Amino acid sequence: MKLLLEIEDEKADFILELLKNFKFVKAKTLSPYKADIFSNLKQSIEEYNQVKEGKTKLISVKELLDEL
């Protein structure tokens, strides 16, 4: 299982050191760029799920162009 954790900067070193002490855990940090990609992807998936559940309505390209 893979997990993505968001940790405050001042606590990150402590948490990483703690996780490294477990032989069954592999921990590595993400670059800010990769973290941003994951964040945007997560947001996109949440928005897709809202549309799929009917909580959000999509507009057509025609409706979008008419607004301009």
N, C-alpha and C positions, 0 to 999 in steps of 0.2 A: 504494500500500500504506500502511496506517495501522498504527502501532505504539504501544503503551502502555508507557511505561518507569516503573519505580519507582526513584527516585534518592534517596540520602541528602540531607537538607536542606542540609548544609554544602557539598555538591558540586553542587547543582542549578543555581546561578547560572553556574558554570563550564561545565557541560554545555549549558545553554540558549544561552550566548554562543557556544560552539563550533558548535552546530547552526545558529544564525542566520547563520553565515559561509558556509554552503553555500546557493547560490541554489536548489537543487533540493529543499530541506527547508523545510517550514513547521512551526514549533514554537509551541505555546501551552500554557499551564499549565491545570490543572483545579482547580476549587474543591475544598476538602476534602469537601463534600457530594457532588459528582459523582464524586470519586475513591472515596468510600465505596460509592456505587451500583455503580460498575464492579467493585469488589472483591467485593461481595455477588453480583453477576451472575456473575462468574467462578467463585465458589465453587458457586453453584447449577448451573452448566453442568457443572462437574467431578463433582458429586454425581449429576446426571442421567446422565452418561456411565458412572459406576460401576454404576448400576442397569441401564442398557442392556447393559453388558458382563457382567452377572450377578455382579459383585463385591459388591454390596450388595442386600439383600432388603428390599422394602417391606412394611409391615404394613397391614392393612386398618383402616378406621375402627372396625369392631367390635372388633378386637384392641386398638386404642388405648383405646377406651372401657372395655373389660374391665379394662385395667390400672389405670384410675382407680378 
